[in-house]
Amino acid sequence: MIIFLLILAFNTNAIIPDSLPVFKLTDQYGKSISNTDLKNQTSVLLGCAYKDINICRKVGRKIYWSLQNKMDTDRSGVHFYLFIDLRNSNFIVDRYIEENKDRGFESVFLDRNGILSTGLKDNFSQLRIFSKSGKILFEKFLQSAGSQDVVNVYNVLI
């Protein structure tokens, strides 16, 4: 029993919930989503720490646009969401987000309290796919997205 507790205390890998967490987030344009909005739809959540936003954007764009060529996501009921963990950010990050609203970046949901941050790793994006019932179907940590990553995601979604 003591050994088990010590392993848990020193384990740096967070336990990832096997179902969609309860959350409510707002993007940089003021649009809000919550876990209840994702009910009855397959959801792809891609997230990262604020310092890894470039990794998230590159991975997200590669997977999203590649899948657009493979499937009609509007008819398939698959929805893509990008979130950024802002817990450890500062006023410079907030100012950057505010000053760049008019640049037309894709919607990024701002997780100011770390609600979805469980399991995030430095220098990686976390890709999770949840079923219509909210159960996790797939999870992977990516620094980039190659063709095989797109195929793996596609195979989960079809």
Secondary structure by P-SEA (a helix, b strand, c coil): caaaaaaaaacccccccccccccccccccccccccccccccbbbbbcccccaaaaaaaaaaaaaaaaaaccccccccbbbbbbbbcccccaaaaaaaaaaccccccbbbbcccccccccccccbbbbbbbcccccccbbbbbccccaaaaaaaaaaac
